Amino acid sequence: MGKKKTAPVRAGGGVVTRLGKSGKRQILLVHRPHRSDWSFPKGKCDSPDESLKAAALREVAEETGFRCALGRKLPAVDYIDRNGNPKIVQYWEMAVLDGSFKKNDEVDAIEWLSFNKAMARLTHRRDRRLLEALFEADQAQAA
């Protein structure tokens, strides 16, 4: 008997950036204690009707306390989640509009890091590839 194929879990997320005091871009990373990792804020759609954009904005706000504006659409990331189900996360570049971080059930710390420090801190290879895609998009836009 073959294993039943499950539809991928749909999720949205954000690569939140800001200009630091030095004038260089910083990337927001979140620490998730229950997974003991550093990643980008993301989460599943609450319902089949919730759009990926809405899920991304909602999840970033829930995990970080920041209300953000959507920027460029970034590549989607797909992987097998901890329950063994396929998961696809659509990411957007985001900029903070307002808010402040408060520790919560999902995220116990955040850090604003330079590109190189963020690359070194990210736990998952898939997140490093996503950050590289953002950097490449920046380079292409500047050319």
N, C-alpha and C positions, 0 to 999 in steps of 0.2 A: 504494500500500500504506500503510495507516494505522499510526501509531506504537502499539505495544503499551502498554496502560495497566499501570502497575506499582502494586502495593499500596503505600500510604504506609509509610514507615519509622516505626516506633513508638519513642517515646523518652519518658523521664521526667526531670523536673528540679525544682530547688528554689529558692525565693526565701527564703534563709536570713536571719533577722533576730535582733537582740539589742538589749537596752537598753544604751546607752552610759553613760559616767560622768555625763553631764548628765541622765540619766533619759529621754532621747529615743531613739526607735527608730533603729537603724542597719541598713543593708542590705549584705549581702556581695556583692561583685562579683569575678569572676575575670578575669584577663588570659590570653588564649590566644595565645601568640606565633606559632604556625603560622597563625593567622587574623588576627593583629594587631588583636584586638578586646577590648572589655570586655563581659562578658555575665554571665548566671547559670549556675551549674553544671548540666549536663544531659548526657544521652547515650542511645544506643540500647539497646534491650532486648538482652540477650545471647542470648536464645533465644525462640522463639514462646511458650514456657511461662512466661517471666518476666513477672510483673505489672508494670504501669506504676509502681505504688507501690514495688515492690522495685527496679526500675531506677532510679527517682529517688533513693532512699536510697543505693544502691550507688554511683551516679555522683557524688553529692555527696561521699560519703566518699572515693572514689578521687581526685577532683579537688582537694578542699580539705583532707583529713585529718580532717574533723569528722564524728563520728557524730551524727546528728540524729534528732529526733522529728518526725513528720508533724503538720501543723496543717491549716488549712482548704485545701480543694481550690480551686485558682485556675483561671482560664480556660486552655484548651488553646491553643497557638499552632501555626498551620500555615504552611508555606512550602515553597519548592523548595530542596533542599539543593545543595551545591556539585557534586554528581554529576548534577544535573538531575532528581532523584527527589522526589516529594512527601514531606514529613515532617510528622508531628504530634507535638508535645511537650506532654505533660500535666504541669502544674506543681502543686506544693503549697507552701504556706507551711511553713517548717521552723524549728525552734529547736535550737541546739547543745546536745548532751548532754555531749560530751567530745571531746578530740582537739586537734591542733595542725597548722598548715599547714607543709608541706614542699614546696619546689619539685619539680615532676614533669614528665613528658614532655608533658602536656597544658596545665598551668597553671604559669606562672612567677611570678605575683604575685597577691595578693588585696588588697582594700581594704574596710574597713567605712566606709560613708558615710551621711550623712543623706539623706533622701528627695530634696531638691533637688540635692545633689551627685551622687547616684546617677543621677538623671534626666539631668544634664548629661554624666556620664561614659559612660553606656551607648552603645554603638556603633549598635545596631540599633533602628529604630523599633518593631518588634514587642516588644522587651524593655521599651521605655518604656511602651507600652500595657499590658503586663502589670503593671508597677509602679504605673501609674495605677489599674488594677483592684484591686490590693491596698489602695491608699490609699482608694478609694471604698468597699471592703468595711469598712475600719476606720471610716470616717465613718458608714456605715449602722449598724454595730454600736454605735457610741457614741451614736447618736440615740435 
